[in-house]
Amino acid sequence: MRRVLVVEQDTSAAAAMVSDLRRQGFTARSVSTGQQALRVHRDADVVLFSLELPDIDGLELCRGLRSGGDTALIAVTDAELERVLVLHAGADDCVVKSCGFREIGARIEAVMRRARPRPDPPDAISVHDLHIDPRLREVRLRGRPVGVTSKEFELLYTLAATPETVVTRKELMARVWGSGWGHTSRTIDTHVSSLRAKLGSSGCIITVRGVGYRLGYAWQMPETTAG
């Protein structure tokens, strides 16, 4: 989740910006001075700052933020000359004060894509006759494609990444469903049962009672019943 620090002396404008950014899925907070921004900006992925601040000139703040790390910086100003100067001072982008909240959200995402490119997808994994390709989101068993859901894929890939290690239920919940996922962990059992049906139950996914699961080795395609 993107963390945005809003630097704005107008408390009502800052509150409106923070509220809307949160509705768009960002984690957002605000400070009202440049000195506060310099103290806490390292906790943010993006700093959205006004050039009109009560204690520090906006260009000076931009230089200080840029020299203090690689946090993405977006300046807010209406003046064309100020936009040119702040870009030269190290800002990644500028928006005008009349810019809509949705555009600001889109610009934050665009700046983050440039500042922090998405890492390459993890490597494919082969365990005996099982092949899992995260780039294609494809599972093959003995060369034959196996249709799995998105969560089944993530669950299987997590187990296959360390085939000789037991992965706890808590760890599976965190990796596959997210640490904040609040439903019963029985959904893990449901997905494991579905994978076993699709991959074959003979050694497919082994339950370690009271702990979690690990990947088995005796891969066997499920039998199909002739028409």
Secondary structure, DSSP 8 states (H G I E B T S, - for coil): --EEEEE-S-HHHHHHHHHHHHHTT-EEEEESSHHHHHHHGGG-SEEEEES--SSS-HHHHHHHHHHT---EEEEE-S-HHHHHHHHHTT-SEEE-TT--HHHHHHHHHHHHHHHS--------EEETTEEEETTTTEEEETTEEE---HHHHHHHHHHHHSTTS-EEHHHHIIIII-TT--S-THHHHHHHHHHHHHH-SSSSEEEETTTEEEE-S----------
